[in-house]
Amino acid sequence: MINVFSSDAEIDAPVLDELNFKQKLVVITLDVLLLVELCIAMYFANLAPEAFTPTFVKTFFSLLLPTVLTGLFFLRRFKTKAVSVAS
């Protein structure tokens, strides 16, 4: 019988790198921007109550996509470089 909860599975799991300071700032900025975009989308959707849902979806996702793509770009750009040690 295979033990699904064995510690061997934890050893084989890939190690995730922690975010450096610049990447943390990018994530915090993205969080704030997404909240602002949500408020903007709700505001514009509230101006046209008869078309609330389509207005919200158009506004929110047209703001969301560039923000997330830009955030991913900067997260990768600020990634800590691996240092190779020659012995």
Number of C-alpha atoms within 10 A of each C-alpha: 3 5 8 8 8 9 9 10 10 10 9 8 8 7 8 6 8 10 15 12 11 15 20 14 13 18 17 12 12 18 13 12 16 17 11 13 19 17 13 16 21 18 15 15 21 15 11 13 10 10 11 16 14 12 19 20 14 13 19 20 14 13 18 17 11 11 16 15 11 13 17 16 11 15 19 10 12 16 14 15 7 6 6 6 5 4 3
